């Protein structure tokens, strides 16, 4: 049986004022597929992610998420940003942050944050998925960087999404936290579609089925086809990538 398309990008171009960022991008991502968007800084990765979220509209072309414009499919999406903007003096707990993922649900409670028992249950279930239930009542500011990352993933999961979009989920975390995130994302990928942006190629190649190389245009490659030459062409320089115990390049490890 042919898998259903979840994301369809057709002839999409985008410019900031007169500066082209994406040019004639075509891309299809399927149900329960995990893919990674990679590419050099300024190549259009974040722009493509914002287009998928409906935060930006294409200059030309069209995007369909579950067959709908992104703005109409938002309740079926979970999103984790690269950085969490918050006031460290504001007394918000981990469970408070996760409950924000219920905002925008149908009805007044979804717009004003009048959370009921079902919202609380969904928030605790999301924390359980990332093994953070014990930290539910802890202040968000008191958590480590890796713990905050997992709470933000829980916030994205709290709306029971069918599509999960993650921007640099392993940024500023150590190798132990990265390994835990890997296991959690691999488990989530069995029941939903995952799109993540990352420079950490050693992390993603054992997690995703395809890598989407974005540099003005987008080209999809099965992870099994990634080579040192391909990565060098993509980034314009060598990138350190370890996969299956083999070092592919040795000169430079690129991070945003």
Protein Blocks (a to p, Z undefined) as FASTA:
>chain_A
ZZddfbdcehiacdehjacfbghiacdddehiacddeddehilpmmmmmmmnopaccfbd
cddeehiafklmmmmpccddfbdcddfkbccdfklmmmmmmgoiacjklmnopacfklmm
mmmmmmmmnopmmmmmpcfklpcfklmmmmmmmmmmmnopabdcdehklgoiafklmmmm
mmmmmmmmmmcccddddfblmlmmmmbmbdcddehiacdddfklpcfklmmmmnopacdd
deehiafbfkbccdZZ
